[in-house]
């Protein structure tokens, strides 16, 4: 899922998101109320290389974020990382969880940040 996050404090405070920027490292946690699994805290980490945001892989379940830091905000691609499914049922369940996450994230974003970009 691609999205744009404005850097204005009022826009960021409306999200179920903790965000920290230390030196060249962006870290955070997205709180997701999953209708199947209940409340989840999904961590993420990324490195800033100039304007480029590069993901730092974390063990699943987590988020992988990459994109660009622009003067108007963050432009990110967000992917839900889950453990690999071994059976078709596990893979199908993972796709359901990904769809639920994408819908919850989209609904939590302010109107100007909603996909598609």
WORAJO-V375183 format. One record per helix or strand of 2 or more residues. SS is the DSSP state (hx for helix, st for strand). FROM is the first residue (numbers start at 1). LEN is the number of residues. If there is no record, write none. Layout:
ss = [SS	SS]
from = [FROM	FROM]
len = [LEN	LEN]
This chain:
ss = [st	hx	st	st	st	st	st	st	hx	hx]
from = [2	9	17	25	38	52	62	73	88	111]
len = [5	5	6	10	12	4	9	9	21	3]
